[in-house]
């Protein structure tokens, strides 16, 4: 049962599914299958390719461009707004207004002043009520052309927005780095998993070759009457099992290559060749020496710190929204009225101009601002708590990764020695069998132990690679 579980740990198909399911959701359909290219990549070249082609990295870079435009939008509010207007109006029926009769009183006053008498010979008297008259004001046609300027002199929210521009850009760019680190980690794991699988295939080939030769020798011994047909059949079954296992491993490797290509953003029909080599010495290359780490080495910690900074800006924005807003407005225009539309010809145009300074003083908005200040203050505290929790998580992650790395390297060394010892045992048992002093049972047992030791070494090798990657990531040095 233990050997089966270990074997599953180096199953590329399972790693492929765990790492790449989120990526497949965003992967594009393959391009023209005739445009096949060949790529020979080291691990660094694979990472560089992914940083240019992975869809998640592309979207993170687009987020940076989007934030640039948002910042331009904020900046635009600090610039003056200038608008020009040009329009003409036709009034088929000029509006009529009813107004008090102001003409008749003046006429009566003249008659009274002149001493005019009515038909009865009596002096004319001023009536008590002269009634109303209907009058039209305006012309059938009018036109206006003008320009206006609005300049915001002070707005607390705009002021904070201008101050926060640098932080928002750093936040967007740091998100790119966090995304790149996630992609880089997964590429490291898949790339080295495939390299480990090459070693696994090499061991399987050696076993197949070894068992094939043993089967050939056993057949000769059987033909000479020194062994049973059962021994030949057992070796045949073992050889078939090895060939089947190799076929499965090769299939998993093929799937692993597809997964690595998708993670890198490479068309799956392209050919990918891995040029790096993997040795136990590389894995043990003293990364624990002077393994002092800083929280600021971690991209996610830097990202959280900028998020806290933005939360503080948010609080300031709402606080300054309680400060009066001051703006300057100016207008200059020309207008004209005509009974015929002939504004392009001769005629008077009248000037209209104004300059105004406005102050908007917030007095009461139903406690909305106070509520937003409290909300953003709570969010800032939550951000601070998340940072403290992240520190604890980083400490735990580093120590766990360090322990796992030490244990994995120790296990890898032990399994390598165990595999070498199993190889010697098998060779000695084989020699005894060939000279007739050993039994088929002994050589079968030696073959099984060698295969078990090889599987243990492959598992330990992969565990050591993953432990190294996890430790470098935990300390922010990947």
C-alpha positions in Angstrom: 0.0 0.0 0.0 2.9 2.4 0.8 4.6 1.7 -2.5 1.4 2.4 -4.3 0.9 5.8 -2.6 4.5 6.8 -3.3 4.1 5.9 -6.9 1.0 8.1 -7.2 3.0 11.1 -5.9 5.0 11.2 -9.0 2.1 10.8 -11.3 2.4 13.7 -13.8 -1.2 13.5 -14.7 -2.3 14.3 -11.2 0.2 17.2 -10.9 -0.9 18.4 -14.3 -4.6 18.5 -13.3 -3.8 20.2 -9.9 -1.7 22.9 -11.4 -3.4 23.6 -14.7 -7.2 23.3 -14.2 -7.5 27.1 -13.6 -5.3 27.8 -16.7 -7.4 25.6 -19.0 -10.4 27.7 -18.2 -8.7 30.7 -19.9 -6.8 28.8 -22.6 -7.4 29.7 -26.2 -8.2 27.1 -28.9 -5.1 25.9 -30.8 -4.0 27.9 -33.8 -3.5 26.4 -37.3 -2.0 22.9 -36.8 0.2 23.4 -39.8 2.2 26.2 -38.1 4.2 23.8 -35.9 7.3 25.3 -34.3 10.1 23.7 -32.3 11.3 25.2 -29.0 14.3 24.1 -27.0 13.9 25.8 -23.6 15.9 25.9 -20.4 13.8 26.5 -17.2 14.6 30.3 -17.4 13.6 30.4 -21.1 10.4 28.7 -20.3 9.6 31.3 -17.6 10.5 34.1 -19.9 8.2 32.7 -22.6 5.4 32.4 -20.1 5.8 36.0 -18.9 5.1 37.1 -22.5 2.4 34.6 -23.4 0.5 33.4 -20.4 -3.0 34.7 -20.4 -3.1 35.5 -16.7 0.1 37.6 -17.0 -1.3 39.3 -20.1 -4.5 40.2 -18.2 -2.5 41.5 -15.2 -0.5 43.7 -17.6 -3.7 45.0 -19.1 -4.9 45.8 -15.5 -1.8 48.1 -15.3 -2.8 49.9 -18.5 -6.4 50.1 -17.2 -5.2 51.7 -14.0 -3.1 54.2 -16.0 -6.3 55.4 -17.7 -8.2 55.5 -14.4 -5.4 57.8 -13.1 -5.7 60.0 -16.1 -9.4 60.2 -15.4 -8.7 61.4 -11.9 -6.1 63.9 -13.1 -8.5 65.3 -15.7 -10.7 66.6 -12.9 -7.8 69.0 -11.8 -7.6 70.5 -15.3 -9.9 73.2 -16.6 -13.0 72.2 -18.6 -13.6 74.3 -21.7 -16.7 74.0 -23.7 -17.9 75.9 -26.8 -21.6 76.2 -27.8 -23.3 77.3 -30.9 -27.1 77.3 -31.5 -30.0 78.9 -33.2 -33.7 78.9 -32.2 -36.8 79.3 -34.4 -40.0 80.4 -32.6 -43.1 79.9 -34.9 -45.2 81.5 -32.2 -43.4 84.0 -30.0 -44.5 83.5 -26.4 -47.2 85.8 -25.3 -47.3 87.2 -21.8 -50.1 89.0 -20.1 -48.9 92.1 -18.2 -50.6 95.0 -16.4 -51.7 97.9 -18.7 -48.9 100.4 -18.1 -49.7 102.5 -21.2 -53.2 103.8 -20.4 -52.3 105.3 -17.0 -49.6 107.4 -18.7 -52.1 108.6 -21.3 -54.7 109.5 -18.7 -52.1 111.4 -16.7 -51.3 113.6 -19.7 -55.0 114.3 -20.2 -55.4 115.2 -16.5 -52.3 117.4 -16.6 -53.7 119.3 -19.7 -57.1 119.8 -18.0 -59.1 117.9 -20.6 -62.7 117.4 -19.8 -65.0 114.5 -20.7 -68.2 114.8 -22.7 -70.1 116.0 -19.6 -67.7 118.8 -19.0 -66.2 117.2 -16.0 -62.4 116.8 -15.6 -61.1 113.4 -16.6 -60.6 111.0 -13.7 -58.0 108.3 -13.5 -59.8 104.9 -13.6 -59.2 102.5 -10.7 -58.3 99.6 -12.9 -56.9 99.6 -16.5 -56.9 95.8 -16.9 -54.3 93.7 -18.6 -52.7 93.7 -22.1 -51.2 90.8 -24.0 -47.7 91.3 -25.3 -45.0 89.3 -27.2 -41.4 89.6 -26.3 -38.7 88.4 -28.6 -38.3 87.6 -32.2 -38.9 84.5 -34.4 -35.2 83.8 -34.7 -32.4 83.9 -32.3 -28.8 82.7 -32.2 -26.0 82.3 -29.7 -22.3 81.4 -29.9 -20.1 81.2 -26.8 -17.4 79.6 -24.8 -17.3 78.6 -21.1 -14.6 77.6 -18.7 -14.8 75.7 -15.4 -11.8 75.3 -13.2 -11.9 73.2 -10.0 -9.8 75.1 -7.5 -10.1 72.7 -4.6 -11.8 69.4 -4.0 -10.6 67.2 -1.2 -11.5 63.9 -2.9 -9.7 64.9 -6.1 -6.7 66.1 -4.1 -6.4 62.6 -2.4 -7.0 60.9 -5.8 -4.0 62.8 -7.2 -1.9 61.7 -4.2 -2.9 58.1 -4.6 -2.0 57.7 -8.2 1.5 56.4 -7.5 0.2 53.8 -5.0 -2.5 52.6 -7.4 0.1 52.0 -10.1 2.4 50.2 -7.7 -0.6 48.1 -6.7 -1.4 47.1 -10.2 2.3 46.4 -11.1 2.8 44.4 -7.9 -0.2 42.2 -8.9 1.7 41.4 -12.2 4.6 40.3 -10.1 2.4 38.1 -7.9 0.8 36.5 -10.9 4.2 36.0 -12.5 5.5 34.3 -9.3 2.5 32.0 -9.3 3.1 31.0 -12.9 6.8 30.7 -12.3 6.3 28.3 -9.4 4.0 26.1 -11.4 6.4 26.1 -14.3 9.3 25.1 -12.1 7.3 22.2 -10.7 6.1 20.9 -14.0 9.4 21.4 -15.8 11.3 19.5 -13.1 8.6 16.9 -12.9 9.2 16.1 -16.5 12.9 15.9 -16.0 12.4 13.5 -13.1 10.1 11.5 -15.4 13.0 11.2 -17.9 15.0 9.6 -15.2 12.1 7.3 -14.5 11.9 6.3 -18.1 15.7 5.7 -18.2 15.4 3.3 -15.2 12.5 1.5 -16.8 14.5 1.1 -20.0 17.4 -0.3 -18.0 15.0 -2.7 -16.2 13.4 -3.8 -19.5 16.8 -4.4 -21.0 18.0 -6.2 -18.0 14.9 -8.4 -17.7 14.9 -9.0 -21.5 18.4 -10.4 -21.2 17.5 -12.5 -18.2 14.5 -13.8 -20.1 16.7 -14.7 -23.0 19.2 -16.5 -20.7 16.4 -18.3 -18.9 14.9 -19.6 -22.2 18.3 -21.0 -23.1 18.5 -22.7 -19.7 15.0 -24.0 -20.1 15.8 -25.4 -23.5 18.8 -27.2 -21.9 16.5 -28.7 -19.3 17.9 -26.9 -16.3 14.7 -24.9 -15.3 11.0 -25.0 -15.6 8.7 -23.4 -18.2 7.0 -21.6 -15.3 10.2 -19.6 -14.7 10.1 -18.4 -18.3 6.4 -17.5 -18.0 7.0 -15.5 -14.8 9.8 -13.4 -16.4 7.6 -12.9 -19.5 4.8 -11.5 -17.3 7.3 -9.2 -15.5 8.6 -7.9 -18.8 5.1 -7.3 -20.1 4.3 -5.4 -16.9 7.4 -3.2 -17.2 6.5 -2.4 -20.8 3.0 -1.5 -19.8 4.2 0.7 -17.0 6.6 2.5 -19.4 3.7 3.1 -21.8 1.7 4.7 -19.0 4.6 6.8 -17.9 5.2 8.0 -21.5 1.5 8.9 -21.8 1.7 10.9 -18.6 4.8 12.7 -19.8 3.0 13.6 -23.0 0.1 15.0 -21.0 2.6 16.8 -18.8 4.1 18.5 -21.9 0.7 19.6 -23.0 0.1 21.1 -19.6 3.4 22.9 -19.5 2.7 24.4 -22.9 -0.7 25.6 -21.8 0.8 27.1 -18.7 3.4 28.9 -20.8 0.8 30.1 -23.3 2.4 28.0 -26.1 0.3 26.4 -28.9 0.0 22.7 -27.9 0.9 21.6 -31.4 4.4 23.1 -31.1 7.3 20.9 -30.1 8.9 21.6 -26.8 12.3 20.2 -25.8 13.6 20.6 -22.2 17.3 21.4 -22.3 18.1 21.5 -18.5 19.5 18.6 -16.6 18.6 17.6 -13.1 21.0 16.1 -10.6 21.0 15.4 -6.9 23.8 17.9 -6.5 21.7 20.7 -8.0 18.9 20.0 -5.6 21.3 20.0 -2.6 23.0 23.2 -3.8 23.2 24.9 -0.3 20.1 27.1 -0.3 19.8 26.7 3.4 23.2 28.4 4.0 22.4 31.8 5.4 18.7 31.3 4.9 17.7 34.5 6.5 14.5 35.9 5.0 12.6 39.1 5.1 8.8 39.6 4.8 9.5 42.3 2.2 11.1 39.6 -0.1 7.6 38.1 -0.6 5.6 39.6 -3.4 2.3 38.9 -1.7 3.5 40.7 1.4 4.5 43.8 -0.7 1.1 43.6 -2.4 -0.7 43.5 1.0 1.3 46.5 2.2 0.3 48.6 -0.8 -3.3 47.5 -0.3 -3.1 48.9 3.3 -1.7 52.2 1.9 -4.6 52.5 -0.5 -7.1 51.9 2.4 -5.5 54.8 4.3 -6.0 57.0 1.2 -9.6 55.9 1.1 -10.2 57.2 4.7 -8.6 60.5 3.8 -10.8 60.8 0.7 -14.0 60.6 2.7 -12.7 62.9 5.5 -11.8 65.6 3.0 -15.2 65.3 1.3 -16.4 67.3 4.3 -14.3 70.3 3.3 -15.8 72.9 1.1 -15.3 72.6 -2.7 -14.3 75.7 -4.6 -14.6 76.3 -8.3 -14.3 79.1 -10.8 -16.6 79.5 -13.8 -16.4 81.9 -16.7 -18.6 82.5 -19.8 -18.3 84.7 -22.9 -21.0 84.6 -25.5 -22.6 86.6 -28.4 -26.3 86.5 -29.1 -28.6 88.0 -31.7 -32.3 88.2 -32.5 -33.9 88.5 -35.9 -37.4 88.3 -37.5 -35.7 86.6 -40.4 -32.8 84.1 -40.3 -30.0 86.2 -41.6 -27.4 85.8 -38.9 -24.6 85.4 -41.4 -25.3 88.9 -42.8 -25.2 92.3 -41.2 -26.9 92.9 -37.9 -26.1 93.4 -34.2 -24.7 90.8 -32.0 -24.8 91.4 -28.3 -22.1 90.4 -25.8 -22.8 88.3 -22.7 -20.0 87.6 -20.2 -19.7 86.4 -16.6 -17.2 85.2 -14.1 -18.3 83.4 -10.9 -16.5 82.0 -7.9 -18.5 79.2 -6.2 -18.1 77.4 -2.9 -20.1 74.3 -2.1 -20.2 73.7 1.7 -21.4 70.3 2.8 -23.7 70.6 5.8 -25.7 67.4 6.2 -26.1 64.3 4.1 -27.8 61.9 6.4 -24.6 60.7 8.1 -23.5 59.2 4.8 -19.9 60.5 5.1 -19.5 59.4 8.7 -20.7 55.9 7.8 -18.2 55.7 4.9 -15.3 56.9 7.1 -16.2 54.2 9.7 -16.4 51.6 6.9 -13.1 52.4 5.4 -11.5 52.6 8.9 -12.7 49.0 9.6 -11.4 47.9 6.2 -8.0 49.4 7.1 -8.0 47.5 10.4 -8.9 44.3 8.5 -6.0 45.0 6.1 -3.6 45.3 9.1 -4.9 42.1 10.6 -4.4 40.3 7.3 -0.8 41.5 7.1 -0.2 40.2 10.7 -1.8 36.9 9.7 0.4 36.8 6.6 3.5 37.3 8.7 2.6 34.3 10.8 1.8 32.3 7.7 5.1 33.2 6.1 7.0 32.2 9.3 5.2 28.9 9.3 5.6 28.4 5.6 9.3 29.0 5.7 10.0 26.7 8.7 7.8 24.0 7.2 9.5 24.3 3.8 12.9 24.2 5.5 12.0 21.0 7.4 10.5 19.4 4.3 13.6 20.3 2.3 16.0 18.8 4.8 13.9 15.7 5.1 13.5 15.4 1.4 17.2 15.7 0.7 18.0 13.2 3.4 15.4 10.8 2.0 16.7 11.3 -1.5 20.3 10.4 -0.4 19.0 7.4 1.4 16.9 6.2 -1.5 19.8 6.7 -3.9 22.1 4.6 -1.8 19.3 2.0 -1.4 18.8 1.9 -5.1 22.5 1.4 -5.7 22.6 -1.4 -3.1 19.6 -3.1 -4.7 21.4 -2.9 -8.0 24.4 -4.7 -6.5 22.2 -7.3 -4.9 20.4 -8.0 -8.2 23.7 -8.3 -10.1 25.1 -10.8 -7.5 21.9 -12.8 -7.5 21.8 -12.8 -11.3 25.4 -14.2 -11.4 24.4 -16.9 -8.9 21.4 -17.8 -11.0 23.5 -17.9 -14.2 26.0 -20.3 -12.7 23.2 -22.5 -11.2 23.7 -21.7 -7.5 20.7 -19.3 -7.3 17.0 -19.9 -7.7 14.4 -18.2 -9.8 12.6 -17.1 -6.6 15.7 -15.3 -5.5 16.2 -13.4 -8.7 12.5 -12.5 -8.9 12.7 -11.2 -5.4 15.9 -9.2 -6.2 14.1 -7.8 -9.3 11.1 -6.7 -7.2 13.3 -5.1 -4.6 15.3 -3.2 -7.3 12.1 -2.0 -8.9 10.8 -0.9 -5.5 14.1 0.9 -4.7 14.0 2.7 -8.1 10.4 3.9 -7.5 11.4 5.1 -4.0 14.3 7.0 -5.5 12.1 8.6 -8.2 9.6 9.7 -5.6 12.3 11.0 -3.3 14.0 12.9 -6.2 10.7 14.6 -7.1 9.9 15.4 -3.5 13.3 17.0 -3.0 12.8 19.1 -6.2 9.3 20.3 -5.0 10.7 20.9 -1.5 13.5 23.1 -2.9 11.0 25.1 -5.0 8.6 25.5 -2.0 11.4 26.7 0.2 12.6 29.3 -2.4 9.1 30.5 -2.8 8.5 30.7 0.9 11.6 32.9 1.3 10.8 35.1 -1.7 13.9 33.9 -3.6 12.3 31.9 -6.4 
